[in-house]
Amino acid sequence: MSRACAGLKNRRGFTLIELLVVIAIIAILIGLLLPAVQKVREAAARMQSSNNIKQLSLAMHTMASANDDKFCPGYGTFPGSTGTPAPWTWWILPYIEQQNVYTNSATGQYIKTFYAPGDASFLAGSPWTSYAGNSLVLQAANVCANLRSTFVDGTSNTVVYMERYAAAYTSPGATGATATTHPWWPPVSTSTPPTYDPTRVLIVPTASSGFQIKPTLTAADDTLPQGLSVGAMQVGLADASVRGVAAGVSPNSWFIACGPADGMPMPTDW
């Protein structure tokens, strides 16, 4: 027998035990890798949401610089005191590079800046928003916040924008409860004259309401903002900065941070 044939004869394959050991090692490595991948995805989603809020904040300041230091109302007419009422999500379009949507009244258009990647409730391509305005600043009665006079407590101490699920429940956990969507152009009522529902784009903070941090979809309360990252919610302040609000911040502290002129010092847990 030639040496080549002898070499082939002496070769052997992996035993079953060896294969099982290799598979087990691969499984362990995958188990170690998946949490790291998840953390990277979470961090990327949080960063994208933070960037979106930063764009909205800078856009509002650009708008103010062109309109006598005035922000648009949360819901109403702007600029001026006449015209068709519209939400802040409409007035801000020209300042987030969506002039074509604004000019063509394309209210059914998906707007990338209004979508947070961490928002599991968002239906891809929908004209919804993952962000809400603070109704104590962006008011729903044609009232325009003024950078020179509104923010008595300081622009760095006042929340303007916050994260919120694009679809949340008016009665979380209730039998038969259905999610209410938050289109950036709120639905029109059938009343005469027709009116819009500003709560679709605004949050009304109260001293006891607080906020939620990444709740399950069925537990997301329509009246509250929801942080879309583990442990924190991204918010935009009136000075155009962005910060994370930790889950441990109390409802009263949150309420104080939302008030532009309540005269209260910022709590220690803020």
SETI-442988 format. One record per residue (C-alpha): residue number from 1; chain; residue in one letter; x, y, z. Coordinates in pm, whole numbers, plus 50000, padded with zeros to 5 digits. Each point is the difference from the previous one (the first is absolute). Layout:
<atoms>
<atom NUM; A; A; <X; Y; Z>>
...
</atoms>
This chain:
<atoms>
<atom 1; A; M; <50000; 50000; 50000>>
<atom 2; A; S; <50139; 50339; 49908>>
<atom 3; A; R; <50073; 50263; 50265>>
<atom 4; A; A; <49721; 50224; 49858>>
<atom 5; A; C; <49742; 49724; 50043>>
<atom 6; A; A; <50128; 49926; 50352>>
<atom 7; A; G; <49959; 50368; 50093>>
<atom 8; A; L; <49641; 50006; 49878>>
<atom 9; A; K; <49924; 49681; 50188>>
<atom 10; A; N; <50130; 50144; 50330>>
<atom 11; A; R; <49790; 50318; 49979>>
<atom 12; A; R; <49682; 50012; 50212>>
<atom 13; A; G; <49706; 50243; 50029>>
<atom 14; A; F; <49872; 50180; 50308>>
<atom 15; A; T; <49834; 49787; 50258>>
<atom 16; A; L; <49647; 50078; 50117>>
<atom 17; A; I; <50131; 50127; 50335>>
<atom 18; A; E; <50245; 50234; 49828>>
<atom 19; A; L; <49722; 50139; 49780>>
<atom 20; A; L; <49777; 50056; 50304>>
<atom 21; A; V; <50282; 50182; 50180>>
<atom 22; A; V; <50056; 50229; 49700>>
<atom 23; A; I; <49626; 50072; 49973>>
<atom 24; A; A; <49985; 50075; 50374>>
<atom 25; A; I; <50294; 50242; 49973>>
<atom 26; A; I; <49838; 50177; 49704>>
<atom 27; A; A; <49671; 50027; 50193>>
<atom 28; A; I; <50180; 50153; 50299>>
<atom 29; A; L; <50179; 50251; 49779>>
<atom 30; A; I; <49669; 50098; 49833>>
<atom 31; A; G; <49842; 50036; 50343>>
<atom 32; A; L; <50278; 50235; 50105>>
<atom 33; A; L; <49985; 50196; 49675>>
<atom 34; A; L; <49624; 50061; 49976>>
<atom 35; A; P; <49974; 50230; 50307>>
<atom 36; A; A; <50288; 50207; 49866>>
<atom 37; A; V; <49831; 50031; 49660>>
<atom 38; A; Q; <49675; 50097; 50172>>
<atom 39; A; K; <50177; 50270; 50200>>
<atom 40; A; V; <50156; 50140; 49684>>
<atom 41; A; R; <49659; 50011; 49830>>
<atom 42; A; E; <49847; 50165; 50306>>
<atom 43; A; A; <50274; 50262; 50009>>
<atom 44; A; A; <49960; 50070; 49627>>
<atom 45; A; A; <49622; 50040; 50036>>
<atom 46; A; R; <50045; 50232; 50298>>
<atom 47; A; M; <50252; 50211; 49809>>
<atom 48; A; Q; <49770; 50028; 49696>>
<atom 49; A; S; <49710; 50109; 50218>>
<atom 50; A; S; <50223; 50254; 50172>>
<atom 51; A; N; <50109; 50132; 49659>>
<atom 52; A; N; <49636; 50033; 49890>>
<atom 53; A; I; <49912; 50201; 50310>>
<atom 54; A; K; <50306; 50216; 49943>>
<atom 55; A; Q; <49879; 50074; 49646>>
<atom 56; A; L; <49655; 50093; 50129>>
<atom 57; A; S; <50150; 50223; 50268>>
<atom 58; A; L; <50234; 50181; 49761>>
<atom 59; A; A; <49717; 50036; 49749>>
<atom 60; A; M; <49782; 50168; 50262>>
<atom 61; A; H; <50278; 50248; 50076>>
<atom 62; A; T; <50049; 50069; 49629>>
<atom 63; A; M; <49628; 50066; 49977>>
<atom 64; A; A; <50017; 50234; 50300>>
<atom 65; A; S; <50288; 50197; 49850>>
<atom 66; A; A; <49783; 50070; 49695>>
<atom 67; A; N; <49687; 50083; 50202>>
<atom 68; A; D; <50088; 50251; 50272>>
<atom 69; A; D; <50138; 49733; 50237>>
<atom 70; A; K; <49670; 49812; 50001>>
<atom 71; A; F; <49948; 49626; 49991>>
<atom 72; A; C; <49694; 49876; 49812>>
<atom 73; A; P; <49701; 49900; 50215>>
<atom 74; A; G; <49947; 49635; 50085>>
<atom 75; A; Y; <49680; 50032; 49807>>
<atom 76; A; G; <49860; 50307; 49829>>
<atom 77; A; T; <50087; 50260; 49738>>
<atom 78; A; F; <50353; 50117; 49929>>
<atom 79; A; P; <50136; 50238; 49895>>
<atom 80; A; G; <49740; 50268; 50058>>
<atom 81; A; S; <49659; 49962; 50159>>
<atom 82; A; T; <49794; 49876; 49702>>
<atom 83; A; G; <50004; 49692; 49780>>
<atom 84; A; T; <49939; 49629; 50039>>
<atom 85; A; P; <50094; 49858; 50342>>
<atom 86; A; A; <50277; 49741; 49986>>
<atom 87; A; P; <50229; 49812; 50243>>
<atom 88; A; W; <50366; 50075; 50072>>
<atom 89; A; T; <50087; 49695; 49788>>
<atom 90; A; W; <49863; 50191; 49701>>
<atom 91; A; W; <50158; 50340; 50066>>
<atom 92; A; I; <50342; 49850; 50053>>
<atom 93; A; L; <50015; 49816; 49665>>
<atom 94; A; P; <50185; 50273; 49802>>
<atom 95; A; Y; <50269; 50006; 50269>>
<atom 96; A; I; <50073; 49625; 49990>>
<atom 97; A; E; <50051; 49993; 49622>>
<atom 98; A; Q; <49639; 49904; 49921>>
<atom 99; A; Q; <49901; 50309; 49804>>
<atom 100; A; N; <49851; 49788; 49720>>
<atom 101; A; V; <49769; 49820; 50243>>
<atom 102; A; Y; <49897; 50338; 50143>>
<atom 103; A; T; <49945; 50162; 49659>>
<atom 104; A; N; <49799; 49706; 49862>>
<atom 105; A; S; <49802; 49940; 50322>>
<atom 106; A; A; <50111; 49636; 49992>>
<atom 107; A; T; <49856; 49922; 50342>>
<atom 108; A; G; <50012; 49624; 49939>>
<atom 109; A; Q; <50376; 49999; 49946>>
<atom 110; A; Y; <50241; 49797; 50213>>
<atom 111; A; I; <50254; 50237; 50161>>
<atom 112; A; K; <50327; 49835; 50101>>
<atom 113; A; T; <50077; 50262; 50268>>
<atom 114; A; F; <49674; 49914; 50176>>
<atom 115; A; Y; <50093; 49630; 50027>>
<atom 116; A; A; <50203; 49858; 50290>>
<atom 117; A; P; <50163; 49663; 49922>>
<atom 118; A; G; <49932; 49881; 50356>>
<atom 119; A; D; <49625; 50050; 49957>>
<atom 120; A; A; <49863; 49646; 49961>>
<atom 121; A; S; <49647; 50135; 49953>>
<atom 122; A; F; <50088; 50187; 49681>>
<atom 123; A; L; <49853; 49850; 49683>>
<atom 124; A; A; <50264; 50031; 49727>>
<atom 125; A; G; <49934; 50279; 49752>>
<atom 126; A; S; <49710; 50150; 50194>>
<atom 127; A; P; <49942; 50377; 50039>>
<atom 128; A; W; <50038; 49967; 50377>>
<atom 129; A; T; <50230; 50157; 50256>>
<atom 130; A; S; <50207; 49851; 50282>>
<atom 131; A; Y; <50026; 50341; 50166>>
<atom 132; A; A; <49766; 50230; 50187>>
<atom 133; A; G; <50018; 50365; 50097>>
<atom 134; A; N; <49963; 50132; 50354>>
<atom 135; A; S; <49662; 50177; 50009>>
<atom 136; A; L; <50121; 50234; 50277>>
<atom 137; A; V; <50241; 50150; 49744>>
<atom 138; A; L; <49843; 49920; 49664>>
<atom 139; A; Q; <49647; 50097; 50091>>
<atom 140; A; A; <49686; 49911; 49809>>
<atom 141; A; A; <49833; 50341; 49996>>
<atom 142; A; N; <50198; 50201; 49744>>
<atom 143; A; V; <50244; 50094; 50281>>
<atom 144; A; C; <50360; 50027; 49883>>
<atom 145; A; A; <50281; 49950; 50252>>
<atom 146; A; N; <50248; 50285; 49987>>
<atom 147; A; L; <50369; 49945; 50066>>
<atom 148; A; R; <50023; 50344; 50162>>
<atom 149; A; S; <49714; 49968; 50247>>
<atom 150; A; T; <49849; 49651; 50029>>
<atom 151; A; F; <50285; 49806; 50157>>
<atom 152; A; V; <50025; 50167; 50339>>
<atom 153; A; D; <50149; 49682; 50148>>
<atom 154; A; G; <50268; 49991; 49730>>
<atom 155; A; T; <50011; 49835; 49660>>
<atom 156; A; S; <50241; 49732; 50126>>
<atom 157; A; N; <49747; 49900; 50267>>
<atom 158; A; T; <49691; 49962; 49782>>
<atom 159; A; V; <49895; 49698; 49792>>
<atom 160; A; V; <49853; 50069; 49654>>
<atom 161; A; Y; <50011; 49657; 49830>>
<atom 162; A; M; <49978; 49647; 50131>>
<atom 163; A; E; <49979; 49645; 49869>>
<atom 164; A; R; <49664; 49820; 49977>>
<atom 165; A; Y; <49881; 49682; 49833>>
<atom 166; A; A; <49839; 50065; 49663>>
<atom 167; A; A; <49712; 49779; 50112>>
<atom 168; A; A; <49893; 49967; 50365>>
<atom 169; A; Y; <49698; 49893; 50199>>
<atom 170; A; T; <49739; 50234; 50148>>
<atom 171; A; S; <49918; 49726; 50255>>
<atom 172; A; P; <50314; 49785; 50036>>
<atom 173; A; G; <49929; 49638; 50082>>
<atom 174; A; A; <49622; 50038; 49973>>
<atom 175; A; T; <49807; 49725; 49827>>
<atom 176; A; G; <49939; 50100; 49641>>
<atom 177; A; A; <50223; 50310; 50024>>
<atom 178; A; T; <50142; 50116; 49668>>
<atom 179; A; A; <50304; 50214; 49933>>
<atom 180; A; T; <49951; 50362; 49894>>
<atom 181; A; T; <50238; 50110; 49727>>
<atom 182; A; H; <50188; 50330; 50001>>
<atom 183; A; P; <50017; 50134; 49643>>
<atom 184; A; W; <50209; 50316; 49963>>
<atom 185; A; W; <49694; 50154; 49834>>
<atom 186; A; P; <49724; 49932; 50258>>
<atom 187; A; P; <49667; 49854; 49889>>
<atom 188; A; V; <49713; 50233; 49921>>
<atom 189; A; S; <49674; 49977; 50194>>
<atom 190; A; T; <49658; 49989; 49839>>
<atom 191; A; S; <49879; 50302; 50196>>
<atom 192; A; T; <49902; 50328; 49833>>
<atom 193; A; P; <50232; 50174; 49957>>
<atom 194; A; P; <50243; 49706; 49994>>
<atom 195; A; T; <50261; 49998; 50274>>
<atom 196; A; Y; <50319; 49804; 50060>>
<atom 197; A; D; <50117; 49807; 50302>>
<atom 198; A; P; <50323; 50164; 50119>>
<atom 199; A; T; <50067; 49725; 50255>>
<atom 200; A; R; <50124; 49786; 49712>>
<atom 201; A; V; <50311; 50222; 49981>>
<atom 202; A; L; <50007; 50148; 50353>>
<atom 203; A; I; <50041; 49867; 50354>>
<atom 204; A; V; <49822; 50180; 50285>>
<atom 205; A; P; <50227; 49955; 50306>>
<atom 206; A; T; <49851; 49994; 50348>>
<atom 207; A; A; <50162; 49987; 50343>>
<atom 208; A; S; <49911; 49633; 50038>>
<atom 209; A; S; <50011; 49860; 49646>>
<atom 210; A; G; <50371; 49943; 49946>>
<atom 211; A; F; <50123; 49784; 49711>>
<atom 212; A; Q; <50072; 49640; 49903>>
<atom 213; A; I; <50327; 49839; 49898>>
<atom 214; A; K; <49979; 49745; 49718>>
<atom 215; A; P; <49675; 49835; 50112>>
<atom 216; A; T; <49850; 49710; 49811>>
<atom 217; A; L; <49774; 50113; 49718>>
<atom 218; A; T; <49683; 49898; 50184>>
<atom 219; A; A; <50110; 50194; 50310>>
<atom 220; A; A; <50086; 50324; 49819>>
<atom 221; A; D; <49772; 50278; 50128>>
<atom 222; A; D; <49883; 50243; 49730>>
<atom 223; A; T; <50002; 50293; 50246>>
<atom 224; A; L; <50367; 49954; 50096>>
<atom 225; A; P; <50334; 50025; 49821>>
<atom 226; A; Q; <50201; 49678; 49966>>
<atom 227; A; G; <50376; 49977; 50007>>
<atom 228; A; L; <50110; 49780; 49714>>
<atom 229; A; S; <50332; 49891; 50150>>
<atom 230; A; V; <50075; 49776; 50297>>
<atom 231; A; G; <50011; 50216; 50313>>
<atom 232; A; A; <49950; 50345; 49849>>
<atom 233; A; M; <49789; 50227; 49782>>
<atom 234; A; Q; <50153; 50245; 49752>>
<atom 235; A; V; <49867; 50357; 50020>>
<atom 236; A; G; <50073; 50329; 49825>>
<atom 237; A; L; <50039; 50310; 50215>>
<atom 238; A; A; <49913; 50357; 49908>>
<atom 239; A; D; <50368; 50089; 49953>>
<atom 240; A; A; <50014; 49740; 49718>>
<atom 241; A; S; <50200; 49751; 50207>>
<atom 242; A; V; <49905; 49633; 50039>>
<atom 243; A; R; <50026; 49793; 50315>>
<atom 244; A; G; <49887; 49671; 50142>>
<atom 245; A; V; <49750; 49994; 50286>>
<atom 246; A; A; <50062; 49704; 50230>>
<atom 247; A; A; <49723; 49764; 50102>>
<atom 248; A; G; <50045; 50104; 50365>>
<atom 249; A; V; <49891; 50361; 49945>>
<atom 250; A; S; <49679; 50061; 50199>>
<atom 251; A; P; <49674; 50113; 49834>>
<atom 252; A; N; <50016; 50331; 50187>>
<atom 253; A; S; <50357; 50066; 49883>>
<atom 254; A; W; <49894; 49921; 49644>>
<atom 255; A; F; <49710; 50243; 50031>>
<atom 256; A; I; <50232; 50276; 50126>>
<atom 257; A; A; <50235; 49938; 49705>>
<atom 258; A; C; <49706; 50042; 49761>>
<atom 259; A; G; <49889; 50333; 50150>>
<atom 260; A; P; <50173; 50300; 49836>>
<atom 261; A; A; <49908; 50250; 50275>>
<atom 262; A; D; <49893; 49818; 50315>>
<atom 263; A; G; <50276; 50162; 50208>>
<atom 264; A; M; <50101; 49668; 50155>>
<atom 265; A; P; <50368; 49902; 50037>>
<atom 266; A; M; <50102; 49688; 49814>>
<atom 267; A; P; <49974; 49695; 50230>>
<atom 268; A; T; <50309; 49802; 50094>>
<atom 269; A; D; <49880; 49692; 49810>>
<atom 270; A; W; <49980; 50190; 49670>>
</atoms>
